[in-house]
Amino acid sequence: MLSTILSSRVQVLLVLGLLLVGFGPARSPVVAQHLSSLSNTDQDWRQELVGLWDCRGVSTLGGKGKEPYMGILNNKLTRSDSWLTLDFAEQRPRRKPMQEQQLWEAVSADGMHRRTLLTNDGTWGVVTSPGPQGNVMRWEGSFGDMALSETITRISADKHRWYGELTRGEDYIGYYQLTCTRVSSQP
């Protein structure tokens, strides 16, 4: 048990260390763009997500079939309004609720968006997106030892739908679907 706790702590420290040094090894040159220098489409996605959101839907990730899934999403702009931090707190009465923090970086020089994800159990990952295509933004990447494919659909300025699927190799792990409605327009 001690080794599990230490392993989780080391993973968390590793991820935090990567966050502090610019997310690990250099890729194509990263341009730390302020939101005001981005296109209107890019601005809308991160700026619109600022605030408090009530998220409700379903999930099959618990291994018990389709279950209600809900949580609170609290998002803030940070680092000179260039990055968006997303804090999701699951609301599950029968299990230890998952808490997840995400950092949505400034757009890189190649136009890719990048989010780093970290949960309270030490699971972490990185997903990337080429950006919005109309009202849809698709993300792909790793989450722990799994692959995450996620779609965010903008329904309105005050409502977004999040749909994600997790796989491990050829095995399908499950999905989550949440509709998030703005609770407060105050960041």
Disulfide bonds with the S-S distance in Angstrom:
Cys55-Cys180 2.15
